[in-house]
């Protein structure tokens, strides 16, 4: 019990410290940007030529480069054209010529300036192997929205060629520690375009996205104790969702966004409670004599997965979303002796978690249908896993050269990348939902 408290709560609640808080609007910009290092790629890469968009020199930001970078980071594509040559987006390309150059797909585009800082971005995609057009997009954009346009085009390429939704237009939240200060930030899915949501001299942990991507719940230590807040990103408005006696931690949204599951120690040992998104309707969901924490709703909303040491050491369990009294609990993990941080893939097929293997905290994934599990990393300090909205990647925090960084790995373990900010620790990541 004492070991569980030390290991789990030092990593998720940190330490209770004292100080003051300063809040900033969501639109404030951060100066530091992410460095991205791709440390592994898929075994079979789809060769695509993304040609320089015609008249792109009119833009303050290169849409072509962002598209190329997105596709390279996906782990599924190999860019066969990386120069400045452009190709017309009118008419039909020479399919035989492009096939001879090793491209299976071709993306072309053009830029039309419609005002001082307003642009039309035209893009088309061709399947070279099938000698056919796959259509394209015509997008209007201001100068400060070009990254979003590029991500949208990359997502369209992913969907048309692979048949799945891309996640380049989704967002990340994470905490940057610089010296003695902490910043909760929101960024694009590639870690770029960082914007402050909150700035504090006290720890900020456990950010969790609402299903509509408009709010983030998190734990702040600004009141000399951990308190759960819900933060509306567009306005900066926030409410104290739970400020009960003792620890308030580990917020997790229900699928409909109407309520959250949280971990509270108000009645002694930490237990899981349900609460409405406006802070009303608090009710207890577990009633054990040990620690129950880190709740996560299943994608269908029927279950809550959580960490508990009711069996001696922490493991992952599952109960009805109505609480353990409804159907009891089911243990989900058996193969490692110390397991925390459950995260369920959006399709409900996989459970990601952190296992303590001989003192090394390592990211694992469990196939819920077969019971097979495998390590996705060989790290020793992994924490805070979070699935991408399409379920293809897991984002997490780890240590590289003594500094905390973000890392992402595909669920097959083949594609890996590290996202770091020089001079800063980056931690507590959460991958946001699809934005309709």
N, C-alpha and C positions, 0 to 999 in steps of 0.2 A: 504493500500500500504506500509506504513512504517512498520507495523507489519510483513507483508510478507517478506520484505527485511531483517529485523532483524532475524526472525526465520529461513528462508531458507538459506540466504547467510552466516550467522554466522555458520551454520552447514555444508555447502558445500564448501565455500571459506575460512572459518575461518577469520583471521584478517590479513591485510597487515602488514608484519613485515620486518625488514632489517637484512642482514647478508651475509654470504658467503656460498659457496657450495663446497663439495668435492664429486667427482664421483668415483665409484669403479666398477670393472668388475663384470659381472654377476656371475662368478665362485667363487668369494670370499665367504667364509663360515661364517655363524653367529654362535656364541657359544651357545646362548640360544635356547632351543627347547620347543615345545609346550607341555603343560599339557592338557590332554583330560579327560573330565568328562562327562559320559553319564548320562543325567538327566531324560531320558524317553525312552521307547522302544515300539515297535509295540504291538498290542494286540495278534497277533497270530504269533509265531516265528517258523521258519522252523528248525527242529533239524538236525544238520550236525556234523559228526565226522571228524575233520581235524587232521590226525595222524602226529606225528613227522616224518619229512622226514628222511629216512635212510641215515646215514653218514653225517648228517647236522652239526656235530661237526667240520667238515672241514671248515665250513664257518665262516667268521668274524661277520656275521649278521644272525639272525635266520629268515629264510624265513617262516617257520611254524607260528611263533608268529605274523609276520606282516599280514599273511593271516587271522589268527584267529581274530586279532584286526580289520581288514577291515570288515570282515563279521559281527562282533558284532556291529560295528558302523553303519552298513547299516540299522539297525532297523528291519531286516527281518529274521535274523538267530540266533539260539542258539547253541553254541558250546557244544557238549555232551562229548568231550574228550579234556581235558586241560593239560594232563600230558606229560611225555616224552616217552611213549610207541610208537613204530613205527609199521607199517604194510607194508608188502611187496607190491611193485607196479607191481609185476609179477603175472600172473595167475588171478584167479577169487576169490573174497572174499566170505566168508560164509554169504550169504544174511540173512538167518534165524537167525544166531547168532547176526548180527548187528541190525536186526529189534527188537530182544529181548532186546537189550541194548538201544533201544529208538532212534536210528538214522534213519532218512529217506534218508540220503545221506552220502557218504563216500568219502573223498579225501585223497589220499596217494601219496607219492613221494619219490625220492631218489636223491642223489648228487654224481656226479663223478668229481673228480678234474682232469682237462686235462692239466694243467700247473701250474706255480707258483701261479698265482692269477686268473686263468681261470677255469670255472666250467661249467658242464652240469647239468641242473636242469630238472628232469623228474617228471611229475605229471599226475595222472589219477583220474577221477571222476566216481563214481558209484551211480546209483539210486537204493537205497535199496528197496523201495516200489515196483518198477517194475522189480527188479532183472536183471538189465541190465547195461552194461558199457555205459558211455556217452563220452568216448574218453578222450583225455588229451592234453598235450603240452610237447614238448622237447625244452628247451630254453638254449642257450649259454649265459654266463654272466661273466663279470669281477667282481672282488671283490667289486668295487665301484658302481655296477649297480644292486645289489641284491634286493634293495627295489623296483626298477622298475619291476623286474621279479616277486616278490611277489604280487605287485599290479595287474600285468597282469593276474596272476593265479586267484586272487580273482575276477577280472572282468569276467574271463571265467566261474567261478562257478556261478556268478550272471546270466550270459547270458544263460547258459545251464539249470539252475534250474528254473529261473523266466522268461526267455524270453525277457529280456531287457538289454541294455548296462549298465555295471557298470561304475562308475566314479572314481575308485580308481587310475587310471593311468592319470587322469587329474591333473592340477596344480592350485594353488591359488596365487594371488598376494594380498598384504596388506601392510599397513604402521605400523611400530613399532615406538612408541615415547618413548625414554629413556632420561629422563632429558630434555635438550633443543635441542636434536638432533632427527632427523627423518630418518628412513630407509625404503626404498621401497624394499620389499623382494619377492622372489618367493619360494614356497614350494610345497611339494607333497600335494595331496588332504586331507591328514590327518593332515596337519600342520607341519609335520616333514621334515627333510632334507632342512632346511632353507638356502637360498643363497641370498646374497645381490645383488640388481640391482643398487642401488643408495643410497648415504649417504649424508645428508644435515643438516645444522643448521637452515633451513627454512622449513615451512610446505610443504608436498607433499600430494596431494589429488586426488581423482577421477580416480584411475587406471582403464583402460578398455582394455581388450584383443582383439587383432586382431582375425578374424575368423580362421586363420591357426595356432594360438597359438605361433607365432614367434615374435610378437611385443606387447608392451604395450604402450598405450597412457596415459598420466597423466598430471596433473597441478602442476607446480613447482613455488615457490615464490622466487627463487634465484635472479631474476633481479628486485627486489623491487616492483614486481607486479605479478599477476598470469599469467603465460605463459603456453601454451599447447605444450608438447613435444611428439614425437613418438620415442620410445626406442627399438632398435633391441637387443633382449636378448642374442643371441649367441655371438655377437661381442662387445656389449656395445655402438655401434654407435647410435647416436640419432640426430634428427633434431627438430628445433623449428617449429612446425606446424602452430601455430598462436600466433603472438606477436603484436596484434592490440592495438590501444589506448584503455585504460580502462581495464576491466576484460575480460580474456579469460578463459573459464571454461567448464566443463561437456562434455568432448569428448565421442562420441559413434560411433562405427564402423558400416558401412553398411555391409550387409550380404556377399557381394563379396569382401570386404576388400579394395575396390578401393577408397572409400571416407569416410568421417566422418561428423557427425552433431555435431556442437559445439554451445556454448552460448557466445555471445560477447556483450559488452556494447559500442562498438565503435561509435555508432550513438545516444548515449544517454541512454535510457532504455535498459535493457538486452533483446536481441532477439536471435532467432535460425538461424544459417547459415549452409550452406553446404560447404565443402572444400575437395579437392582431397587429397589423402594420402601423396602426396609429397609437400603439402602446396600451390598448385596452385588452381585457379578456385574458389575463394571465392565468394559465392552468398547468398543473404538473403532469408530465407524460411518463416519467420513470419514477419508481419508488424503491430503489435498491438501497442497500446499506453501504455500498462502495461508491466509486466515482463513475458517473455516466456523463459523457461530454462529446463535443465535436459532432453534433447532429447534421445529417444531410438527407434531404428528401429524395426519394426515387423519382425518375422522370415521369412516371404515371401518377405520382402523388399518393400512392397507396401505402408506402412504407417510409420509415426513417431509419437510416443506417447511423450507427454511432459507435464511439469507443467506450469500452468499459473494462474495469479490472475485476469484475464480479467472479471471474474464474481463477483469480490469482494474479496473473499478469494481464496487461491491456491487450485486448483483441477487438475485432470489429463484430458487432451484432446488428440484427435487424428486428424492428418491431413495427406494428401497425402505426400509421400516422395518427391514429386516435389514442395511442399510448400503449404501454406494455400490458396493461390489464385487459386489453381487448383480445389479444391472441397470444400473449406471452412473447418471448424473444427467441431468436434463432442465431446461433453463432455462425459467422461467415468465414473466419480465417482460422487455420489450424497449423499451417506449415512453418510458421516462424513464431518464436516465443514472445516477442514484444512488438505489437503492431498498433499504429495510430493513424490519424488523419485520413479517414475514408472519403473518397470522392467517386461518384458514380458517373459513368459515361452517359452522354445525352440519349443514347439508344438503349440504355439499361443493361448492356451486355458485359461491361467490364467494371471492376472495382480497382481504383488506384489507391495505394496506401504507402505509408512509410514503415519499414521494418528495421528493427535494431538487430544487426547481424554482427555479433562479437564486438559491440561498441560502435559499429559503423551504421549510420542512419541512411538507408538506401531506398530509392523509389522502386516499388513493385507494381505489377498489374495482375489481376486475377480474372480469369474467364469464369463468369458466374454460372454458365451452363455446364462446363466440364470440370470446374474446380482446379484447373491447371493455373499455376502462377509462375511468373518469371520476373527477374530483375531487369528493369529498363536502363539502369545505370550501374556503374561501378564506383559510385561516389561514397563518401563517408559522412557527409553532413547535409543530406537532402532534407527538405521540408516543404510544407504548404503546396501540395499538388493541386492542379486545377485543369480540367479538360477544356479543350477548344470546343466551340459550339457545334462543330461537325463531328466531334469525337475522334478525330484523327491524330491529335497531338495532346501531350500533357505538358503543361507549364509548371515549373517548380523553382524553388530557390536552393542554391547549393553554394559551396565555397570553392574558389579558384585562387590560388596563391594567397590564401589567408583573407580574402575579401568575399563578401556575399554578392552573388550575381544571380541573374535569372537564367534559366536554361529551359529549352523545349526539346522534347523527344517524341518521335512518332510512336504510335502504340505497338508497332512491330520492332521498335528499337533501332531501325536502320538510319533514320534521319535525325541528326542532332545539331543544336546550335546553342551558343552562349551569348547572352545579352548583358553587357556591363557598362557602367558609367565610371570613367577614371576618377579615382579618389573618393568614391562613395561605396557604401554597402547598399545593395538592393535586395529587398526581401518581401515576404508576405504577398505573393502575386495572386491575382484572381483574373481569369479570362472571361470577358463579357459575352453576352448572348448575341445572336443575330439581331441586327437592327432592321426592321421592315421599313 
